[in-house]
């Protein structure tokens, strides 16, 4: 709603002004933070900054626009009911994170979206949108002094205030395995398996990244793909990942397989998780993982959009501007012993959550798949 009207500009005027200069401005929200992204030509930076500052500092959330956007979001949520992967994601988060905020979808639910009022939007904006909570990353053909001048000019009057502290405990780990099946008439079962993982500040982040690459994050060179796809022929693709947020996010393994082979696929995934916790990886696996993670790092810096996003995350997580040198060094320092240690510490095959969107009459998935 931020760009749907300010004290001096209507939603139409904002859209026309950014379109006239061939720019782009968009806003989104996620689990940990909201993002405003602006792209303009160098000659249009002043107007671009003026528009960005106006929508961040002075939104009015017109009632008519609130109702229009509410209708759009409700339509999107309704459409998600036909997308098995999204259904599985949301069901998985509900199980793994329970009452923790990460258990609630960032785009809301039909019930919550229907209840949000204009007054609540205004109150939320006033409490959380101010200089003390904002990171601005500027990337392009611009000097530091120019960027600072633009920021001071357009954001200098932004009132400073204190945000209410977020006093949230980390999400509790599962104490036992859990299985949820959503019965759908599908030829392929959509499966998510996993549990709570790590936060980004965890010093083991780099060792976990290497370990996960070997397990299932390395595409067609990973152990899970080798076992589930190449040896058993149960799925075209399978992957694993750790979503390292401000607080511990999820560790997940995702795959699609025929309903009739769903139980075998789940059991095989758990076996591979157990194996990497008990058998040291070999030198070639370690070398390949580190080579990929270090070699692909520059691809996160090859556009202004990617670089600005990365700079923002670096600041958000307090990683320091030496991160560009620190990252490859930290990955290169990971050893075979490190991989085994973090696999034992952060993988919990004895207490996983399994969510399957499947034709249950054929899949017959029950609690025994995680025993």
C-alpha positions as CSV (number, residue, x, y, z in Angstrom):
1,X,0.0,0.0,0.0
2,X,2.9,2.4,0.4
3,X,2.8,3.7,-3.2
4,X,-1.0,3.9,-3.3
5,X,-1.1,7.5,-2.4
6,X,0.6,10.1,-0.2
7,X,-0.3,13.5,1.2
8,X,0.6,15.2,-2.0
9,X,0.5,12.5,-4.7
10,X,-2.3,10.1,-5.7
11,X,-1.5,6.5,-6.7
12,X,-2.1,7.5,-10.3
13,X,0.4,10.4,-10.1
14,X,3.0,8.3,-8.5
15,X,2.7,5.6,-11.2
16,X,2.7,8.2,-14.0
17,X,5.8,10.0,-12.7
18,X,7.9,6.9,-12.2
19,X,6.8,5.5,-15.6
20,X,7.5,8.8,-17.4
21,X,11.2,8.6,-16.5
22,X,11.3,4.9,-17.4
23,X,12.0,3.9,-13.8
24,X,10.7,1.2,-11.5
25,X,9.6,1.4,-7.8
26,X,8.2,-1.5,-5.9
27,X,7.6,-2.6,-2.3
28,X,7.4,-6.0,-0.7
29,X,7.3,-7.6,2.8
30,X,8.7,-10.8,4.2
31,X,9.4,-12.6,7.4
32,X,12.0,-10.2,8.8
33,X,11.8,-6.9,6.9
34,X,10.1,-4.9,4.2
35,X,11.8,-3.7,1.1
36,X,11.4,-0.7,-1.1
37,X,13.3,-0.9,-4.4
38,X,14.0,2.0,-6.8
39,X,15.6,1.9,-10.2
40,X,16.2,5.1,-12.3
41,X,18.6,6.5,-14.7
42,X,21.3,8.7,-13.3
43,X,19.8,11.9,-14.8
44,X,16.5,11.1,-12.9
45,X,18.0,10.4,-9.5
46,X,16.6,13.5,-7.9
47,X,13.0,12.8,-8.9
48,X,13.5,9.1,-8.0
49,X,14.6,9.9,-4.5
50,X,11.8,12.4,-4.1
51,X,9.2,9.7,-5.0
52,X,10.8,7.0,-2.8
53,X,11.0,9.4,0.1
54,X,7.4,10.6,-0.3
55,X,5.9,7.1,-0.3
56,X,8.1,5.9,2.6
57,X,7.5,9.0,4.8
58,X,4.0,10.2,3.8
59,X,1.6,7.4,2.8
60,X,-2.0,8.0,3.6
61,X,-3.5,4.6,2.7
62,X,-6.7,5.9,1.0
63,X,-9.7,3.8,1.9
64,X,-10.7,3.1,-1.7
65,X,-7.2,1.9,-2.5
66,X,-7.1,-0.3,0.7
67,X,-10.2,-2.0,-0.5
68,X,-8.9,-2.5,-4.0
69,X,-5.6,-4.0,-2.8
70,X,-7.4,-6.1,-0.2
71,X,-9.5,-7.6,-3.0
72,X,-6.3,-8.3,-5.0
73,X,-4.6,-10.0,-2.2
74,X,-7.6,-12.1,-1.3
75,X,-7.8,-13.2,-5.0
76,X,-4.1,-14.2,-4.9
77,X,-4.7,-16.2,-1.7
78,X,-7.6,-18.0,-3.3
79,X,-5.4,-18.9,-6.2
80,X,-2.9,-20.4,-3.9
81,X,-5.3,-23.2,-3.2
82,X,-4.6,-24.6,-6.6
83,X,-0.8,-24.6,-6.1
84,X,0.4,-27.7,-4.2
85,X,3.9,-26.3,-3.6
86,X,2.5,-23.2,-1.8
87,X,0.0,-25.3,0.2
88,X,2.8,-27.6,1.3
89,X,5.0,-24.6,2.3
90,X,2.3,-23.0,4.4
91,X,1.3,-26.3,6.1
92,X,5.0,-27.0,6.8
93,X,5.6,-23.6,8.5
94,X,2.5,-24.0,10.6
95,X,3.7,-27.3,12.0
96,X,7.4,-26.4,12.4
97,X,7.0,-22.9,13.8
98,X,3.6,-23.4,15.6
99,X,2.7,-20.1,17.4
100,X,6.0,-18.4,16.5
101,X,5.5,-15.5,13.9
102,X,7.4,-17.5,11.3
103,X,4.5,-19.9,11.3
104,X,2.2,-17.3,9.8
105,X,2.4,-16.6,6.1
106,X,4.0,-13.2,5.3
107,X,1.2,-12.5,2.7
108,X,-1.5,-13.2,5.3
109,X,-4.5,-15.4,5.4
110,X,-8.0,-14.7,4.1
111,X,-9.1,-14.1,7.7
112,X,-6.3,-11.6,8.6
113,X,-6.4,-9.7,5.3
114,X,-10.2,-9.3,5.6
115,X,-9.8,-7.7,9.1
116,X,-7.0,-5.2,8.4
117,X,-8.1,-1.6,8.7
118,X,-6.7,1.6,7.3
119,X,-6.2,2.8,10.9
120,X,-4.0,-0.3,11.6
121,X,-1.9,0.4,8.5
122,X,-1.3,4.0,9.7
123,X,-0.4,2.9,13.2
124,X,2.0,0.2,11.9
125,X,3.7,2.6,9.5
126,X,4.1,5.2,12.3
127,X,5.6,2.6,14.7
128,X,8.0,0.8,12.3
129,X,8.9,3.1,9.4
130,X,11.5,5.7,10.4
131,X,15.2,6.4,10.1
132,X,16.2,4.2,13.0
133,X,14.9,1.0,11.3
134,X,15.9,1.8,7.8
135,X,18.9,0.7,5.7
136,X,19.5,2.5,2.4
137,X,21.9,0.9,-0.2
138,X,22.7,3.0,-3.2
139,X,24.5,1.3,-6.2
140,X,25.3,2.8,-9.6
141,X,27.2,5.6,-11.3
142,X,27.2,7.8,-8.3
143,X,29.7,9.0,-5.7
144,X,29.3,8.6,-2.0
145,X,29.0,12.4,-1.5
146,X,26.3,12.6,-4.2
147,X,24.3,9.8,-2.6
148,X,24.6,11.4,0.9
149,X,23.4,14.7,-0.4
150,X,20.4,13.1,-2.1
151,X,19.5,11.2,1.1
152,X,19.9,14.3,3.3
153,X,17.8,16.4,0.9
154,X,14.9,14.0,0.6
155,X,15.0,12.0,3.9
156,X,16.4,14.7,6.2
157,X,13.0,15.7,7.5
158,X,12.0,12.1,8.4
159,X,11.1,12.1,12.0
160,X,13.2,10.0,14.3
161,X,11.4,7.8,16.8
162,X,11.9,4.6,18.8
163,X,10.4,1.3,17.6
164,X,8.8,-1.0,20.1
165,X,11.4,-3.7,20.9
166,X,10.9,-7.2,19.4
167,X,11.2,-9.5,22.3
168,X,10.6,-12.8,20.7
169,X,12.1,-16.1,21.8
170,X,13.5,-18.3,19.0
171,X,11.2,-20.9,17.6
172,X,11.3,-24.1,19.6
173,X,12.5,-27.3,18.0
174,X,10.2,-30.2,17.3
175,X,10.3,-32.8,20.0
176,X,9.1,-35.6,17.8
177,X,8.4,-36.4,14.2
178,X,5.2,-35.1,12.6
179,X,3.4,-36.0,9.4
180,X,0.6,-34.1,7.7
181,X,-1.0,-35.2,4.4
182,X,-3.3,-33.0,2.4
183,X,-5.4,-35.2,0.2
184,X,-5.5,-33.9,-3.4
185,X,-6.3,-35.6,-6.7
186,X,-2.8,-35.3,-8.1
187,X,-0.6,-37.7,-10.1
188,X,2.5,-36.3,-8.3
189,X,3.0,-36.0,-4.6
190,X,4.5,-32.7,-3.4
191,X,6.6,-33.3,-0.4
192,X,8.5,-31.1,2.1
193,X,10.5,-32.6,4.9
194,X,12.5,-30.8,7.5
195,X,12.7,-28.8,10.8
196,X,14.1,-25.6,12.3
197,X,17.6,-24.7,11.1
198,X,19.9,-21.8,11.9
199,X,19.9,-18.0,12.0
200,X,22.3,-15.9,9.8
201,X,24.4,-14.8,12.8
202,X,25.3,-18.4,13.6
203,X,29.1,-18.8,13.2
204,X,28.5,-22.2,11.7
205,X,26.7,-20.7,8.7
206,X,29.6,-21.3,6.3
207,X,30.1,-24.9,7.4
208,X,26.4,-25.5,7.2
209,X,26.4,-24.1,3.6
210,X,29.1,-26.5,2.6
211,X,27.4,-29.4,4.2
212,X,24.0,-28.6,2.7
213,X,25.6,-28.3,-0.8
214,X,26.9,-31.8,-0.5
215,X,23.6,-33.1,0.9
216,X,21.1,-31.5,-1.4
217,X,21.9,-28.0,-2.3
218,X,24.3,-28.8,-5.1
219,X,21.9,-29.5,-7.8
220,X,22.6,-32.6,-9.8
221,X,25.9,-33.2,-8.0
222,X,24.3,-33.6,-4.5
223,X,23.9,-36.8,-2.6
224,X,20.1,-36.5,-2.5
225,X,19.9,-36.2,-6.3
226,X,22.4,-39.0,-6.8
227,X,20.3,-41.3,-4.5
228,X,16.7,-40.2,-5.2
229,X,17.0,-39.5,-8.9
230,X,19.9,-41.4,-10.3
231,X,19.9,-44.6,-8.3
232,X,16.2,-45.0,-7.4
233,X,14.5,-43.0,-10.2
234,X,11.9,-41.6,-7.8
235,X,12.0,-38.0,-8.8
236,X,13.4,-35.7,-11.4
237,X,14.7,-33.2,-8.9
238,X,15.2,-33.0,-5.1
239,X,16.9,-30.3,-3.2
240,X,17.7,-29.2,0.4
241,X,18.3,-25.8,1.9
242,X,18.7,-23.7,5.1
243,X,16.8,-20.4,5.2
244,X,19.0,-18.4,7.6
245,X,16.9,-15.5,8.9
246,X,17.3,-13.1,11.8
247,X,16.0,-16.0,13.9
248,X,16.4,-19.7,13.0
249,X,14.5,-20.4,9.8
250,X,13.6,-23.7,8.3
251,X,15.7,-26.5,7.0
252,X,13.8,-28.2,4.1
253,X,14.1,-31.0,1.6
254,X,11.7,-30.7,-1.3
255,X,10.7,-33.1,-4.0
256,X,7.9,-34.4,-6.2
257,X,7.4,-38.0,-6.9
258,X,4.6,-40.4,-7.9
259,X,2.0,-41.1,-5.2
260,X,2.9,-44.7,-5.1
261,X,6.6,-44.0,-4.4
262,X,6.1,-41.2,-1.9
263,X,6.9,-43.3,1.1
264,X,10.0,-44.8,-0.4
265,X,11.2,-41.3,-1.4
266,X,10.7,-40.0,2.1
267,X,12.5,-42.9,3.7
268,X,15.4,-42.5,1.3
269,X,15.7,-38.8,2.1
270,X,15.9,-39.6,5.8
271,X,18.5,-42.3,5.2
272,X,20.7,-39.7,3.4
273,X,20.3,-37.2,6.2
274,X,21.4,-39.9,8.7
275,X,24.3,-40.9,6.5
276,X,25.8,-37.4,6.3
277,X,25.6,-37.2,10.1
278,X,27.5,-40.5,10.6
279,X,29.9,-40.8,7.6
280,X,32.5,-38.1,6.8
281,X,32.2,-36.7,3.3
282,X,35.1,-37.3,1.0
283,X,37.8,-34.9,-0.1
284,X,36.3,-34.5,-3.6
285,X,32.8,-33.7,-2.3
286,X,34.3,-31.1,0.0
287,X,36.4,-29.6,-2.8
288,X,33.5,-29.4,-5.2
289,X,31.2,-27.8,-2.7
290,X,33.8,-25.1,-1.7
291,X,34.7,-24.4,-5.4
292,X,31.1,-23.9,-6.3
293,X,30.2,-21.7,-3.3
294,X,33.3,-19.5,-3.8
295,X,33.2,-19.5,-7.6
296,X,29.5,-18.5,-7.7
297,X,29.8,-15.7,-5.1
298,X,30.6,-13.0,-7.8
299,X,27.3,-13.8,-9.5
300,X,25.6,-12.3,-6.5
301,X,27.4,-9.0,-7.4
302,X,27.0,-8.8,-11.2
303,X,24.1,-6.4,-11.3
304,X,23.2,-3.2,-9.4
305,X,20.0,-4.9,-8.2
306,X,21.8,-7.9,-6.8
307,X,24.5,-5.8,-5.2
308,X,22.1,-3.4,-3.5
309,X,20.1,-6.3,-2.1
310,X,23.2,-8.0,-0.8
311,X,24.5,-4.7,0.8
312,X,21.2,-4.4,2.6
313,X,21.4,-7.9,3.9
314,X,25.0,-7.4,5.1
315,X,23.9,-4.4,7.1
316,X,20.7,-6.1,8.4
317,X,22.7,-9.0,9.7
318,X,25.7,-7.0,10.9
319,X,28.2,-8.8,8.7
320,X,30.4,-5.8,8.0
321,X,31.6,-4.5,4.7
322,X,34.6,-6.8,4.8
323,X,32.0,-9.6,4.0
324,X,33.1,-9.6,0.3
325,X,36.6,-10.8,1.5
326,X,35.3,-12.8,4.5
327,X,32.9,-15.0,2.7
328,X,35.3,-16.9,0.4
329,X,37.8,-17.2,3.2
330,X,35.3,-18.6,5.6
331,X,34.1,-21.1,3.0
332,X,37.6,-22.1,2.1
333,X,38.4,-22.8,5.7
334,X,35.6,-25.4,6.2
335,X,37.0,-28.9,6.8
336,X,35.7,-32.5,6.6
337,X,35.4,-32.5,10.4
338,X,33.4,-29.3,10.3
339,X,30.9,-30.8,7.9
340,X,30.4,-33.8,10.1
341,X,30.1,-31.7,13.2
342,X,27.5,-29.3,11.8
343,X,25.5,-32.2,10.2
344,X,25.3,-33.9,13.7
345,X,24.4,-30.6,15.3
346,X,21.8,-29.1,12.9
347,X,20.2,-32.1,11.2
348,X,17.6,-34.0,13.2
349,X,16.2,-36.9,11.3
350,X,14.6,-38.2,14.5
351,X,12.3,-35.2,14.7
352,X,11.3,-34.0,11.2
353,X,8.1,-32.6,9.9
354,X,6.8,-34.2,6.7
355,X,4.1,-32.5,4.7
356,X,2.7,-34.2,1.6
357,X,0.1,-32.9,-0.9
358,X,-0.9,-36.2,-2.4
359,X,-3.6,-38.6,-3.5
360,X,-3.7,-40.4,-0.1
361,X,-5.6,-43.4,-1.3
362,X,-2.6,-44.2,-3.5
363,X,0.2,-42.7,-1.4
364,X,-0.8,-44.2,1.9
365,X,1.5,-42.0,3.9
366,X,1.3,-42.5,7.6
367,X,3.3,-41.8,10.8
368,X,5.5,-44.9,10.1
369,X,7.4,-43.0,7.3
370,X,9.3,-41.1,10.0
371,X,9.9,-43.9,12.5
